[in-house]
Amino acid sequence: MPNILLIDDCPEILAVNLSHLKAEGFDVTCAATGAAALLRLKEAQYDCIVLDVMLPDMDGFALCKTIRTITHAPVIFLTCKDDIDVKIEVLMTGGDDYMTKPYSLRELTARILVLLRQGQRNDRQTAFGQVLIDNENRMIHTPEKNVFLSQKEFDLFLLLFENSERVFSKEELFQTLWPNGTDIGTVAVHVLKLRRKLGFAAPYIGTIENHYKSGYYIAPPAVAAEV
């Protein structure tokens, strides 16, 4: 279940939020000060943080800056002020959302769920410039076209793409992606398939090239255009 950290110096607010979110199925931890919150963050990982702006030992904005050095978990600010300066401060210090007191507990739950879903989508999809890599569906998206890859094609693409310009020998690719394989020729076959499928995406991701027949690498778009 999602693990939520509530940070607020008001015992009544903590108690109400704790009771409601637990009833909604969340695992909830509470902290009444910035120092206590940082200690909790060093002890465990949290999926979402609900943070009050006014704390007894530090303001929430300063705390959020420190939180961002520890975790990328989404942060929802709770504030009594509803003005543009506060909204800007929330975004500039690393916050993802804010709610003005008094607020609806149902809305708080909804906002937490939205941020959690956004985080899940980010885990399934990775953006590189104008290219979106859909890890869940093994799809490569560009402004012009989308292409579906087989599991091995996708694994090979990611290995080369995430290590751009590094040359992988056929033996290295074979041992990494086909540890139980018997025919090293399958590497060249999959490289050929990838070249055909991803030719349209060369302006965005580059092209798979041979390095003096010693292995394969992805040449960046600028270099690929000159080949």
Secondary structure, 3 states (H helix, E strand, C coil): CCEEEEECCCHHHHHHHHHHHHHCCCEEEEECCHHHHHHHHHHCCCCEEEEECECCCCEHHHHHHHHCCCCCCCEEEEECCCCHHHHHHHHHCCCCEEEECCCCHHHHHHHHHHHHHHHHHHHHEEEECCEEEECCCCEEECCCCEEECCHHHHHHHHHHHCCCCCCECHHHHHHHHCCCCCCCHHHHHHHHHHHHHHHHHHHHHCEEEECCCCCEEEECHHHHCCC
